[in-house]
Amino acid sequence: MPDPEFLLLGDALWLDFVNTTAACTRPELLPDPAAYLRWTKAVRVDPPGHAAAFEEARRLREHLLSLARALDGSRNPPPAAIEAVNRSLAMLEGREHLLRVGGSWQIRFAPARPPTALEAIARSAGETLANPLALVRRCANPECSLFFVDESTHQHRRWCSPSRCGLGYRVERRRRTRPTPLLAES
Ligand SMILES: [Zn+2]
């Protein structure tokens, strides 16, 4: 199987977006508008409709990176990041409606048109922030910097992916910490 261009291991659209920065994956995965277009296809969101969309996306991504870092460090979200998310959501039109989910009522937002890529990304960030059970973490492998959201019951997730980092990192660490064999006595 060919290597995928993008690592989609964040379990949240906005973290998959943040994970394209050079701060998370070297090199930068969205260096130009063509790469951004391929990313929107890979994550199945509306492709950018105008030329300025790429620069807008990169600006939002910087804010979201600072948001992910703050949440991973148990700090308050930077106000500028919240403003950026709200700005992206401001144009989204739709209606609220009640829905029965798993035996309880929830109020849901139904967009009147397919959200743009940035609206979908901002909404994903908003959902994580609004969910007290969602933790943003960074992969425990120090050589990997991918962010992910942990919504598991016990919130014990440590790796972006057990096969990519979990197992490989544990084997490597065991190899590094193995004591140096003593020289055989002559
Ligand atoms: Zn990892």
Backbone and ligand atoms as CSV (ligand in chain L), in Angstrom:
chain,resi,resn,atom,element,x,y,z
A,1,MET,N,N,0.849,-1.198,0.000
A,1,MET,CA,C,0.000,0.000,0.000
A,1,MET,C,C,0.881,1.243,0.000
A,2,PRO,N,N,0.615,2.218,-0.894
A,2,PRO,CA,C,1.485,3.404,-0.911
A,2,PRO,C,C,1.318,4.226,0.361
A,3,ASP,N,N,2.372,4.929,0.745
A,3,ASP,CA,C,2.312,5.790,1.926
A,3,ASP,C,C,1.290,6.884,1.703
A,4,PRO,N,N,0.324,7.073,2.618
A,4,PRO,CA,C,-0.615,8.181,2.396
A,4,PRO,C,C,0.120,9.517,2.564
A,5,GLU,N,N,-0.355,10.532,1.839
A,5,GLU,CA,C,0.306,11.843,1.918
A,5,GLU,C,C,0.053,12.505,3.280
A,6,PHE,N,N,-1.141,12.252,3.842
A,6,PHE,CA,C,-1.515,12.924,5.084
A,6,PHE,C,C,-1.783,11.888,6.171
A,7,LEU,N,N,-1.375,12.225,7.400
A,7,LEU,CA,C,-1.631,11.339,8.532
A,7,LEU,C,C,-2.936,11.774,9.178
A,8,LEU,N,N,-3.965,10.970,9.030
A,8,LEU,CA,C,-5.274,11.344,9.571
A,8,LEU,C,C,-5.532,10.509,10.825
A,9,LEU,N,N,-4.840,10.886,11.888
A,9,LEU,CA,C,-4.892,10.089,13.116
A,9,LEU,C,C,-5.400,10.889,14.303
A,10,GLY,N,N,-5.843,12.131,14.045
A,10,GLY,CA,C,-6.233,13.018,15.152
A,10,GLY,C,C,-7.608,12.718,15.727
A,11,ASP,N,N,-8.408,11.938,14.989
A,11,ASP,CA,C,-9.780,11.636,15.409
A,11,ASP,C,C,-10.646,12.867,15.552
A,12,ALA,N,N,-10.237,13.965,14.973
A,12,ALA,CA,C,-11.047,15.184,14.894
A,12,ALA,C,C,-10.500,15.959,13.692
A,13,LEU,N,N,-11.414,16.469,12.879
A,13,LEU,CA,C,-10.986,17.153,11.651
A,13,LEU,C,C,-9.981,18.264,11.933
A,14,TRP,N,N,-10.251,19.064,12.978
A,14,TRP,CA,C,-9.378,20.223,13.228
A,14,TRP,C,C,-7.977,19.770,13.646
A,15,LEU,N,N,-7.874,18.628,14.335
A,15,LEU,CA,C,-6.539,18.161,14.731
A,15,LEU,C,C,-5.806,17.528,13.550
A,16,ASP,N,N,-6.543,16.900,12.637
A,16,ASP,CA,C,-5.893,16.425,11.411
A,16,ASP,C,C,-5.348,17.617,10.617
A,17,PHE,N,N,-6.051,18.735,10.703
A,17,PHE,CA,C,-5.590,19.956,10.022
A,17,PHE,C,C,-4.327,20.500,10.710
A,18,VAL,N,N,-4.377,20.589,12.037
A,18,VAL,CA,C,-3.208,21.059,12.803
A,18,VAL,C,C,-2.008,20.138,12.551
A,19,ASN,N,N,-2.282,18.845,12.417
A,19,ASN,CA,C,-1.197,17.873,12.241
A,19,ASN,C,C,-0.494,17.975,10.896
A,20,THR,N,N,-0.932,18.901,10.044
A,20,THR,CA,C,-0.211,19.105,8.777
A,20,THR,C,C,0.891,20.152,8.917
A,21,THR,N,N,0.982,20.817,10.083
A,21,THR,CA,C,2.003,21.867,10.232
A,21,THR,C,C,3.381,21.246,10.415
A,22,ALA,N,N,4.401,22.025,10.100
A,22,ALA,CA,C,5.774,21.547,10.294
A,22,ALA,C,C,6.045,21.294,11.771
A,23,ALA,N,N,5.274,21.942,12.665
A,23,ALA,CA,C,5.473,21.731,14.105
A,23,ALA,C,C,5.051,20.317,14.500
A,24,CYS,N,N,4.252,19.672,13.663
A,24,CYS,CA,C,3.749,18.318,13.984
A,24,CYS,C,C,4.357,17.260,13.083
A,25,THR,N,N,4.502,17.573,11.823
A,25,THR,CA,C,5.100,16.612,10.894
A,25,THR,C,C,6.123,17.368,10.071
A,26,ARG,N,N,7.353,16.993,10.188
A,26,ARG,CA,C,8.317,17.621,9.310
A,26,ARG,C,C,8.404,16.782,8.049
A,27,PRO,N,N,8.342,17.339,6.861
A,27,PRO,CA,C,8.184,18.763,6.571
A,27,PRO,C,C,6.713,19.184,6.633
A,28,GLU,N,N,6.508,20.482,6.403
A,28,GLU,CA,C,5.170,21.064,6.250
A,28,GLU,C,C,4.388,20.274,5.179
A,29,LEU,N,N,3.165,19.869,5.500
A,29,LEU,CA,C,2.403,19.064,4.536
A,29,LEU,C,C,1.493,19.893,3.630
A,30,LEU,N,N,1.301,21.164,3.982
A,30,LEU,CA,C,0.478,22.019,3.115
A,30,LEU,C,C,1.287,23.230,2.647
A,31,PRO,N,N,2.319,22.985,1.826
A,31,PRO,CA,C,3.176,24.109,1.427
A,31,PRO,C,C,2.538,25.019,0.390
A,32,ASP,N,N,1.525,24.548,-0.327
A,32,ASP,CA,C,0.963,25.365,-1.411
A,32,ASP,C,C,-0.525,25.039,-1.591
A,33,PRO,N,N,-1.249,25.874,-2.364
A,33,PRO,CA,C,-2.689,25.656,-2.545
A,33,PRO,C,C,-3.027,24.262,-3.098
A,34,ALA,N,N,-2.152,23.707,-3.943
A,34,ALA,CA,C,-2.438,22.383,-4.520
A,34,ALA,C,C,-2.462,21.321,-3.416
A,35,ALA,N,N,-1.528,21.427,-2.468
A,35,ALA,CA,C,-1.485,20.456,-1.363
A,35,ALA,C,C,-2.724,20.619,-0.478
A,36,TYR,N,N,-3.139,21.869,-0.277
A,36,TYR,CA,C,-4.349,22.119,0.536
A,36,TYR,C,C,-5.579,21.507,-0.148
A,37,LEU,N,N,-5.630,21.640,-1.464
A,37,LEU,CA,C,-6.742,21.052,-2.215
A,37,LEU,C,C,-6.752,19.524,-2.049
A,38,ARG,N,N,-5.569,18.910,-2.119
A,38,ARG,CA,C,-5.501,17.439,-1.942
A,38,ARG,C,C,-5.937,17.060,-0.533
A,39,TRP,N,N,-5.557,17.904,0.454
A,39,TRP,CA,C,-5.946,17.598,1.848
A,39,TRP,C,C,-7.459,17.656,2.010
A,40,THR,N,N,-8.103,18.695,1.430
A,40,THR,CA,C,-9.568,18.797,1.567
A,40,THR,C,C,-10.246,17.568,0.946
A,41,LYS,N,N,-9.646,17.034,-0.119
A,41,LYS,CA,C,-10.214,15.818,-0.730
A,41,LYS,C,C,-9.987,14.615,0.182
A,42,ALA,N,N,-8.802,14.545,0.773
A,42,ALA,CA,C,-8.481,13.395,1.646
A,42,ALA,C,C,-9.422,13.346,2.848
A,43,VAL,N,N,-9.805,14.521,3.381
A,43,VAL,CA,C,-10.680,14.529,4.568
A,43,VAL,C,C,-12.154,14.750,4.190
A,44,ARG,N,N,-12.409,14.843,2.875
A,44,ARG,CA,C,-13.786,14.946,2.357
A,44,ARG,C,C,-14.539,16.163,2.869
A,45,VAL,N,N,-13.899,17.315,2.765
A,45,VAL,CA,C,-14.617,18.565,3.017
A,45,VAL,C,C,-14.644,19.346,1.714
A,46,ASP,N,N,-15.511,20.375,1.670
A,46,ASP,CA,C,-15.659,21.164,0.450
A,46,ASP,C,C,-14.308,21.734,0.012
A,47,PRO,N,N,-13.910,21.513,-1.240
A,47,PRO,CA,C,-12.647,22.091,-1.688
A,47,PRO,C,C,-12.722,23.616,-1.708
A,48,PRO,N,N,-11.583,24.302,-1.513
A,48,PRO,CA,C,-11.591,25.772,-1.489
A,48,PRO,C,C,-12.109,26.339,-2.805
A,49,GLY,N,N,-12.966,27.379,-2.679
A,49,GLY,CA,C,-13.607,27.910,-3.875
A,49,GLY,C,C,-12.917,29.120,-4.457
A,50,HIS,N,N,-11.969,29.708,-3.739
A,50,HIS,CA,C,-11.311,30.903,-4.271
A,50,HIS,C,C,-9.833,30.914,-3.862
A,51,ALA,N,N,-9.081,31.746,-4.569
A,51,ALA,CA,C,-7.625,31.706,-4.436
A,51,ALA,C,C,-7.139,32.090,-3.038
A,52,ALA,N,N,-7.888,32.983,-2.363
A,52,ALA,CA,C,-7.424,33.451,-1.044
A,52,ALA,C,C,-7.658,32.409,0.051
A,53,ALA,N,N,-8.376,31.330,-0.298
A,53,ALA,CA,C,-8.747,30.347,0.722
A,53,ALA,C,C,-7.520,29.705,1.380
A,54,PHE,N,N,-6.468,29.524,0.605
A,54,PHE,CA,C,-5.279,28.868,1.145
A,54,PHE,C,C,-4.655,29.710,2.262
A,55,GLU,N,N,-4.501,31.017,2.016
A,55,GLU,CA,C,-3.911,31.886,3.043
A,55,GLU,C,C,-4.814,31.951,4.275
A,56,GLU,N,N,-6.116,32.024,4.041
A,56,GLU,CA,C,-7.079,32.017,5.162
A,56,GLU,C,C,-6.922,30.742,5.981
A,57,ALA,N,N,-6.795,29.630,5.263
A,57,ALA,CA,C,-6.682,28.333,5.935
A,57,ALA,C,C,-5.406,28.283,6.769
A,58,ARG,N,N,-4.309,28.786,6.205
A,58,ARG,CA,C,-3.034,28.761,6.954
A,58,ARG,C,C,-3.127,29.640,8.195
A,59,ARG,N,N,-3.844,30.767,8.106
A,59,ARG,CA,C,-3.991,31.643,9.280
A,59,ARG,C,C,-4.810,30.943,10.367
A,60,LEU,N,N,-5.905,30.323,9.949
A,60,LEU,CA,C,-6.731,29.608,10.934
A,60,LEU,C,C,-5.921,28.477,11.567
A,61,ARG,N,N,-5.124,27.809,10.744
A,61,ARG,CA,C,-4.340,26.672,11.252
A,61,ARG,C,C,-3.358,27.106,12.339
A,62,GLU,N,N,-2.742,28.300,12.184
A,62,GLU,CA,C,-1.829,28.811,13.223
A,62,GLU,C,C,-2.574,28.978,14.537
A,63,HIS,N,N,-3.780,29.540,14.471
A,63,HIS,CA,C,-4.579,29.720,15.690
A,63,HIS,C,C,-4.937,28.370,16.307
A,64,LEU,N,N,-5.267,27.424,15.438
A,64,LEU,CA,C,-5.681,26.111,15.961
A,64,LEU,C,C,-4.491,25.367,16.560
A,65,LEU,N,N,-3.307,25.598,16.005
A,65,LEU,CA,C,-2.106,24.991,16.599
A,65,LEU,C,C,-1.907,25.530,18.018
A,66,SER,N,N,-2.076,26.835,18.195
A,66,SER,CA,C,-1.919,27.412,19.538
A,66,SER,C,C,-3.022,26.900,20.470
A,67,LEU,N,N,-4.208,26.671,19.905
A,67,LEU,CA,C,-5.302,26.112,20.713
A,67,LEU,C,C,-4.982,24.680,21.148
A,68,ALA,N,N,-4.497,23.867,20.212
A,68,ALA,CA,C,-4.165,22.467,20.538
A,68,ALA,C,C,-3.055,22.421,21.586
A,69,ARG,N,N,-2.064,23.284,21.437
A,69,ARG,CA,C,-0.966,23.308,22.422
A,69,ARG,C,C,-1.489,23.689,23.795
A,70,ALA,N,N,-2.377,24.679,23.846
A,70,ALA,CA,C,-2.925,25.121,25.136
A,70,ALA,C,C,-3.730,24.002,25.783
A,71,LEU,N,N,-4.568,23.334,25.006
A,71,LEU,CA,C,-5.405,22.280,25.583
A,71,LEU,C,C,-4.545,21.104,26.038
A,72,ASP,N,N,-3.541,20.760,25.247
A,72,ASP,CA,C,-2.636,19.665,25.626
A,72,ASP,C,C,-1.876,20.027,26.918
A,73,GLY,N,N,-1.588,21.303,27.105
A,73,GLY,CA,C,-0.872,21.751,28.305
A,73,GLY,C,C,-1.813,22.153,29.435
A,74,SER,N,N,-3.103,21.831,29.310
A,74,SER,CA,C,-4.120,22.174,30.322
A,74,SER,C,C,-4.142,23.672,30.616
A,75,ARG,N,N,-3.924,24.474,29.589
A,75,ARG,CA,C,-4.023,25.932,29.751
A,75,ARG,C,C,-5.308,26.422,29.096
A,76,ASN,N,N,-5.682,27.660,29.456
A,76,ASN,CA,C,-6.868,28.249,28.850
A,76,ASN,C,C,-6.628,28.491,27.358
A,77,PRO,N,N,-7.657,28.294,26.531
A,77,PRO,CA,C,-7.486,28.556,25.100
A,77,PRO,C,C,-7.110,30.018,24.867
A,78,PRO,N,N,-6.184,30.298,23.954
A,78,PRO,CA,C,-5.855,31.690,23.642
A,78,PRO,C,C,-7.089,32.404,23.084
A,79,PRO,N,N,-7.420,33.610,23.591
A,79,PRO,CA,C,-8.598,34.329,23.090
A,79,PRO,C,C,-8.567,34.525,21.576
A,80,ALA,N,N,-7.382,34.738,20.999
A,80,ALA,CA,C,-7.299,34.956,19.546
A,80,ALA,C,C,-7.743,33.704,18.796
A,81,ALA,N,N,-7.471,32.533,19.356
A,81,ALA,CA,C,-7.870,31.282,18.703
A,81,ALA,C,C,-9.393,31.137,18.746
A,82,ILE,N,N,-9.983,31.490,19.877
A,82,ILE,CA,C,-11.446,31.413,19.993
A,82,ILE,C,C,-12.090,32.386,19.003
A,83,GLU,N,N,-11.511,33.587,18.916
A,83,GLU,CA,C,-12.046,34.576,17.961
A,83,GLU,C,C,-11.967,34.039,16.534
A,84,ALA,N,N,-10.850,33.402,16.209
A,84,ALA,CA,C,-10.677,32.875,14.845
A,84,ALA,C,C,-11.712,31.788,14.557
A,85,VAL,N,N,-11.971,30.932,15.534
A,85,VAL,CA,C,-12.984,29.875,15.354
A,85,VAL,C,C,-14.348,30.524,15.154
A,86,ASN,N,N,-14.669,31.500,16.000
A,86,ASN,CA,C,-15.976,32.167,15.884
A,86,ASN,C,C,-16.123,32.912,14.559
A,87,ARG,N,N,-15.014,33.501,14.096
A,87,ARG,CA,C,-15.069,34.200,12.795
A,87,ARG,C,C,-15.409,33.220,11.678
A,88,SER,N,N,-14.797,32.036,11.739
A,88,SER,CA,C,-15.057,31.036,10.687
A,88,SER,C,C,-16.474,30.495,10.768
A,89,LEU,N,N,-17.044,30.497,11.974
A,89,LEU,CA,C,-18.401,29.965,12.134
A,89,LEU,C,C,-19.478,31.000,11.821
A,90,ALA,N,N,-19.066,32.275,11.782
A,90,ALA,CA,C,-20.054,33.362,11.711
A,90,ALA,C,C,-20.910,33.315,10.454
A,91,MET,N,N,-20.361,32.793,9.354
A,91,MET,CA,C,-21.103,32.795,8.091
A,91,MET,C,C,-21.979,31.555,7.913
A,92,LEU,N,N,-21.841,30.625,8.844
A,92,LEU,CA,C,-22.577,29.370,8.699
A,92,LEU,C,C,-24.055,29.571,9.005
A,93,GLU,N,N,-24.914,29.316,8.013
A,93,GLU,CA,C,-26.356,29.481,8.215
A,93,GLU,C,C,-27.008,28.113,8.348
A,94,GLY,N,N,-28.075,28.082,9.115
A,94,GLY,CA,C,-28.772,26.812,9.272
A,94,GLY,C,C,-29.865,26.927,10.302
A,95,ARG,N,N,-30.287,25.809,10.813
A,95,ARG,CA,C,-31.357,25.840,11.813
A,95,ARG,C,C,-31.028,24.845,12.918
A,96,GLU,N,N,-31.563,25.152,14.075
A,96,GLU,CA,C,-31.429,24.246,15.207
A,96,GLU,C,C,-32.616,23.294,15.195
A,97,HIS,N,N,-32.413,22.075,15.603
A,97,HIS,CA,C,-33.553,21.181,15.758
A,97,HIS,C,C,-33.265,20.145,16.841
A,98,LEU,N,N,-34.350,19.657,17.405
A,98,LEU,CA,C,-34.231,18.658,18.463
A,98,LEU,C,C,-34.141,17.268,17.866
A,99,LEU,N,N,-33.320,16.450,18.479
A,99,LEU,CA,C,-33.114,15.097,17.979
A,99,LEU,C,C,-33.025,14.159,19.173
A,100,ARG,N,N,-33.634,12.990,19.025
A,100,ARG,CA,C,-33.557,11.985,20.082
A,100,ARG,C,C,-32.322,11.131,19.814
A,101,VAL,N,N,-31.357,11.144,20.704
A,101,VAL,CA,C,-30.125,10.365,20.507
A,101,VAL,C,C,-29.902,9.476,21.727
A,102,GLY,N,N,-29.923,8.171,21.485
A,102,GLY,CA,C,-29.646,7.210,22.558
A,102,GLY,C,C,-30.511,7.430,23.793
A,103,GLY,N,N,-31.780,7.744,23.600
A,103,GLY,CA,C,-32.691,7.869,24.735
A,103,GLY,C,C,-32.707,9.251,25.374
A,104,SER,N,N,-31.911,10.190,24.861
A,104,SER,CA,C,-31.986,11.539,25.431
A,104,SER,C,C,-32.112,12.570,24.302
A,105,TRP,N,N,-32.638,13.739,24.663
A,105,TRP,CA,C,-32.836,14.792,23.664
A,105,TRP,C,C,-31.578,15.619,23.521
A,106,GLN,N,N,-31.257,15.918,22.265
A,106,GLN,CA,C,-30.126,16.809,22.018
A,106,GLN,C,C,-30.580,17.875,21.032
A,107,ILE,N,N,-30.009,19.078,21.196
A,107,ILE,CA,C,-30.293,20.114,20.216
A,107,ILE,C,C,-29.126,20.151,19.229
A,108,ARG,N,N,-29.453,20.037,17.967
A,108,ARG,CA,C,-28.432,19.939,16.916
A,108,ARG,C,C,-28.593,21.060,15.903
A,109,PHE,N,N,-27.486,21.404,15.299
A,109,PHE,CA,C,-27.475,22.438,14.283
A,109,PHE,C,C,-27.418,21.768,12.906
A,110,ALA,N,N,-28.356,22.130,12.037
A,110,ALA,CA,C,-28.348,21.577,10.679
A,110,ALA,C,C,-28.007,22.702,9.710
A,111,PRO,N,N,-26.829,22.669,9.073
A,111,PRO,CA,C,-26.465,23.746,8.162
A,111,PRO,C,C,-27.372,23.782,6.931
A,112,ALA,N,N,-27.634,25.006,6.439
A,112,ALA,CA,C,-28.515,25.178,5.293
A,112,ALA,C,C,-27.804,24.822,3.985
A,113,ARG,N,N,-26.485,24.787,4.017
A,113,ARG,CA,C,-25.706,24.415,2.816
A,113,ARG,C,C,-24.475,23.661,3.320
A,114,PRO,N,N,-23.806,22.924,2.442
A,114,PRO,CA,C,-22.608,22.223,2.908
A,114,PRO,C,C,-21.600,23.237,3.444
A,115,PRO,N,N,-21.047,23.002,4.621
A,115,PRO,CA,C,-20.093,23.965,5.164
A,115,PRO,C,C,-18.823,24.026,4.308
A,116,THR,N,N,-18.198,25.192,4.271
A,116,THR,CA,C,-16.899,25.280,3.597
A,116,THR,C,C,-15.893,24.505,4.443
A,117,ALA,N,N,-14.716,24.298,3.886
A,117,ALA,CA,C,-13.679,23.558,4.618
A,117,ALA,C,C,-13.392,24.236,5.957
A,118,LEU,N,N,-13.235,25.570,5.934
A,118,LEU,CA,C,-12.881,26.263,7.182
A,118,LEU,C,C,-14.013,26.224,8.188
A,119,GLU,N,N,-15.243,26.282,7.710
A,119,GLU,CA,C,-16.388,26.174,8.628
A,119,GLU,C,C,-16.415,24.790,9.275
A,120,ALA,N,N,-16.165,23.768,8.458
A,120,ALA,CA,C,-16.170,22.397,8.999
A,120,ALA,C,C,-15.045,22.219,10.023
A,121,ILE,N,N,-13.888,22.790,9.727
A,121,ILE,CA,C,-12.742,22.674,10.642
A,121,ILE,C,C,-13.042,23.424,11.941
A,122,ALA,N,N,-13.576,24.645,11.803
A,122,ALA,CA,C,-13.883,25.450,13.000
A,122,ALA,C,C,-14.958,24.763,13.841
A,123,ARG,N,N,-15.918,24.150,13.185
A,123,ARG,CA,C,-16.983,23.464,13.920
A,123,ARG,C,C,-16.412,22.265,14.686
A,124,SER,N,N,-15.490,21.579,14.055
A,124,SER,CA,C,-14.848,20.441,14.724
A,124,SER,C,C,-14.091,20.915,15.977
A,125,ALA,N,N,-13.388,22.038,15.873
A,125,ALA,CA,C,-12.674,22.584,17.049
A,125,ALA,C,C,-13.684,22.963,18.132
A,126,GLY,N,N,-14.801,23.572,17.695
A,126,GLY,CA,C,-15.834,23.968,18.646
A,126,GLY,C,C,-16.420,22.762,19.371
A,127,GLU,N,N,-16.614,21.679,18.646
A,127,GLU,CA,C,-17.172,20.464,19.263
A,127,GLU,C,C,-16.224,19.908,20.322
A,128,THR,N,N,-14.935,19.921,20.032
A,128,THR,CA,C,-13.964,19.425,21.023
A,128,THR,C,C,-13.983,20.317,22.262
A,129,LEU,N,N,-13.968,21.630,22.032
A,129,LEU,CA,C,-13.946,22.560,23.171
A,129,LEU,C,C,-15.203,22.442,24.020
A,130,ALA,N,N,-16.333,22.195,23.354
A,130,ALA,CA,C,-17.607,22.166,24.065
A,130,ALA,C,C,-17.871,20.813,24.727
A,131,ASN,N,N,-16.990,19.852,24.488
A,131,ASN,CA,C,-17.197,18.519,25.066
A,131,ASN,C,C,-16.240,18.325,26.251
A,132,PRO,N,N,-16.766,18.340,27.477
A,132,PRO,CA,C,-15.873,18.229,28.628
A,132,PRO,C,C,-15.175,16.868,28.715
A,133,LEU,N,N,-15.671,15.892,27.947
A,133,LEU,CA,C,-15.058,14.555,28.005
A,133,LEU,C,C,-13.978,14.360,26.936
A,134,ALA,N,N,-13.755,15.377,26.122
A,134,ALA,CA,C,-12.756,15.250,25.054
A,134,ALA,C,C,-11.440,15.881,25.495
A,135,LEU,N,N,-10.393,15.082,25.534
A,135,LEU,CA,C,-9.072,15.592,25.917
A,135,LEU,C,C,-8.193,15.694,24.679
A,136,VAL,N,N,-7.477,16.810,24.548
A,136,VAL,CA,C,-6.519,16.935,23.452
A,136,VAL,C,C,-5.152,16.552,23.997
A,137,ARG,N,N,-4.509,15.636,23.299
A,137,ARG,CA,C,-3.205,15.150,23.751
A,137,ARG,C,C,-2.242,15.105,22.585
A,138,ARG,N,N,-0.964,14.950,22.967
A,138,ARG,CA,C,0.057,14.762,21.948
A,138,ARG,C,C,0.613,13.349,22.074
A,139,CYS,N,N,0.970,12.761,20.976
A,139,CYS,CA,C,1.487,11.389,20.994
A,139,CYS,C,C,2.660,11.271,21.975
A,140,ALA,N,N,2.701,10.144,22.704
A,140,ALA,CA,C,3.729,9.955,23.742
A,140,ALA,C,C,5.107,9.645,23.170
A,141,ASN,N,N,5.173,9.380,21.887
A,141,ASN,CA,C,6.480,9.161,21.269
A,141,ASN,C,C,7.142,10.534,21.057
A,142,PRO,N,N,8.265,10.802,21.730
A,142,PRO,CA,C,8.871,12.138,21.620
A,142,PRO,C,C,9.302,12.497,20.200
A,143,GLU,N,N,9.459,11.494,19.352
A,143,GLU,CA,C,9.831,11.804,17.969
A,143,GLU,C,C,8.612,12.041,17.079
A,144,CYS,N,N,7.442,11.932,17.661
A,144,CYS,CA,C,6.203,12.169,16.919
A,144,CYS,C,C,5.488,13.305,17.651
A,145,SER,N,N,4.937,14.240,16.935
A,145,SER,CA,C,4.299,15.380,17.606
A,145,SER,C,C,2.841,15.505,17.229
A,146,LEU,N,N,2.230,14.426,16.799
A,146,LEU,CA,C,0.845,14.529,16.339
A,146,LEU,C,C,-0.114,14.724,17.510
A,147,PHE,N,N,-1.093,15.585,17.290
A,147,PHE,CA,C,-2.157,15.784,18.275
A,147,PHE,C,C,-3.294,14.811,17.978
A,148,PHE,N,N,-4.017,14.441,19.017
A,148,PHE,CA,C,-5.243,13.663,18.820
A,148,PHE,C,C,-6.206,14.007,19.931
A,149,VAL,N,N,-7.472,13.657,19.716
A,149,VAL,CA,C,-8.463,13.872,20.759
A,149,VAL,C,C,-8.785,12.515,21.371
A,150,ASP,N,N,-8.801,12.484,22.678
A,150,ASP,CA,C,-9.076,11.240,23.394
A,150,ASP,C,C,-10.452,11.343,24.035
A,151,GLU,N,N,-11.386,10.578,23.500
A,151,GLU,CA,C,-12.738,10.565,24.067
A,151,GLU,C,C,-13.047,9.186,24.636
A,152,SER,N,N,-12.008,8.375,24.830
A,152,SER,CA,C,-12.236,7.020,25.336
A,152,SER,C,C,-12.699,7.099,26.795
A,153,THR,N,N,-13.338,6.050,27.268
A,153,THR,CA,C,-13.941,6.075,28.603
A,153,THR,C,C,-12.905,6.389,29.676
A,154,HIS,N,N,-11.774,5.731,29.621
A,154,HIS,CA,C,-10.782,5.929,30.690
A,154,HIS,C,C,-9.703,6.935,30.309
A,155,GLN,N,N,-9.750,7.426,29.090
A,155,GLN,CA,C,-8.814,8.432,28.580
A,155,GLN,C,C,-7.367,8.025,28.805
A,156,HIS,N,N,-7.083,6.799,28.369
A,156,HIS,CA,C,-5.733,6.270,28.500
A,156,HIS,C,C,-4.970,6.279,27.180
A,157,ARG,N,N,-5.559,6.894,26.163
A,157,ARG,CA,C,-4.887,6.846,24.860
A,157,ARG,C,C,-3.567,7.605,24.935
A,158,ARG,N,N,-2.480,6.971,24.481
A,158,ARG,CA,C,-1.169,7.608,24.568
A,158,ARG,C,C,-0.547,7.857,23.201
A,159,TRP,N,N,-1.002,7.106,22.207
A,159,TRP,CA,C,-0.317,7.148,20.914
A,159,TRP,C,C,-1.251,7.674,19.830
A,160,CYS,N,N,-0.640,8.322,18.831
A,160,CYS,CA,C,-1.439,8.714,17.668
A,160,CYS,C,C,-2.019,7.452,17.046
A,161,SER,N,N,-1.208,6.413,17.005
A,161,SER,CA,C,-1.670,5.116,16.501
A,161,SER,C,C,-0.772,4.047,17.120
A,162,PRO,N,N,-1.361,2.989,17.671
A,162,PRO,CA,C,-0.534,1.955,18.296
A,162,PRO,C,C,0.448,1.350,17.305
A,163,SER,N,N,0.029,1.200,16.047
A,163,SER,CA,C,0.930,0.545,15.096
A,163,SER,C,C,2.022,1.508,14.622
A,164,ARG,N,N,1.709,2.791,14.521
A,164,ARG,CA,C,2.706,3.738,14.021
A,164,ARG,C,C,3.724,4.096,15.097
A,165,CYS,N,N,3.261,4.350,16.318
A,165,CYS,CA,C,4.163,4.823,17.367
A,165,CYS,C,C,4.210,3.909,18.583
A,166,GLY,N,N,3.060,3.412,19.025
A,166,GLY,CA,C,3.017,2.655,20.267
A,166,GLY,C,C,4.007,1.522,20.298
A,167,LEU,N,N,3.822,0.579,19.418
A,167,LEU,CA,C,4.650,-0.619,19.431
A,167,LEU,C,C,6.094,-0.293,19.049
A,168,GLY,N,N,6.276,0.440,17.968
A,168,GLY,CA,C,7.616,0.758,17.485
A,168,GLY,C,C,8.427,1.495,18.528
A,169,TYR,N,N,7.790,2.461,19.213
A,169,TYR,CA,C,8.510,3.262,20.201
A,169,TYR,C,C,8.918,2.423,21.394
A,170,ARG,N,N,8.018,1.519,21.830
A,170,ARG,CA,C,8.346,0.690,22.999
A,170,ARG,C,C,9.535,-0.216,22.699
A,171,VAL,N,N,9.562,-0.788,21.490
A,171,VAL,CA,C,10.665,-1.684,21.112
A,171,VAL,C,C,11.968,-0.897,21.085
A,172,GLU,N,N,11.913,0.306,20.481
A,172,GLU,CA,C,13.117,1.141,20.346
A,172,GLU,C,C,13.643,1.555,21.721
A,173,ARG,N,N,12.728,1.914,22.633
A,173,ARG,CA,C,13.143,2.358,23.960
A,173,ARG,C,C,13.785,1.200,24.733
A,174,ARG,N,N,13.214,0.005,24.556
A,174,ARG,CA,C,13.776,-1.163,25.244
A,174,ARG,C,C,15.200,-1.400,24.738
A,175,ARG,N,N,15.372,-1.217,23.431
A,175,ARG,CA,C,16.691,-1.444,22.847
A,175,ARG,C,C,17.690,-0.420,23.397
A,176,ARG,N,N,17.220,0.852,23.538
A,176,ARG,CA,C,18.125,1.914,23.993
A,176,ARG,C,C,18.487,1.765,25.464
A,177,THR,N,N,17.539,1.230,26.269
A,177,THR,CA,C,17.785,1.187,27.711
A,177,THR,C,C,18.403,-0.147,28.146
A,178,ARG,N,N,18.609,-1.033,27.173
A,178,ARG,CA,C,19.214,-2.320,27.524
A,178,ARG,C,C,20.647,-2.076,28.022
A,179,PRO,N,N,21.063,-2.669,29.169
A,179,PRO,CA,C,22.395,-2.382,29.678
A,179,PRO,C,C,23.482,-2.845,28.711
A,180,THR,N,N,24.572,-2.070,28.668
A,180,THR,CA,C,25.679,-2.429,27.798
A,180,THR,C,C,26.310,-3.721,28.338
A,181,PRO,N,N,26.507,-4.696,27.489
A,181,PRO,CA,C,27.061,-5.945,28.008
A,181,PRO,C,C,28.460,-5.727,28.575
A,182,LEU,N,N,28.760,-6.380,29.672
A,182,LEU,CA,C,30.091,-6.258,30.280
A,182,LEU,C,C,31.115,-6.930,29.372
A,183,LEU,N,N,32.300,-6.380,29.391
A,183,LEU,CA,C,33.351,-6.977,28.559
A,183,LEU,C,C,33.693,-8.341,29.147
A,184,ALA,N,N,33.846,-9.283,28.293
A,184,ALA,CA,C,34.203,-10.633,28.774
A,184,ALA,C,C,35.594,-10.578,29.395
A,185,GLU,N,N,35.715,-11.219,30.538
A,185,GLU,CA,C,37.039,-11.221,31.185
A,185,GLU,C,C,37.978,-12.118,30.395
A,186,SER,N,N,39.160,-11.636,30.263
A,186,SER,CA,C,40.134,-12.453,29.510
A,186,SER,C,C,40.914,-13.331,30.489
L,1,ZN,ZN,ZN,2.732,9.205,17.177
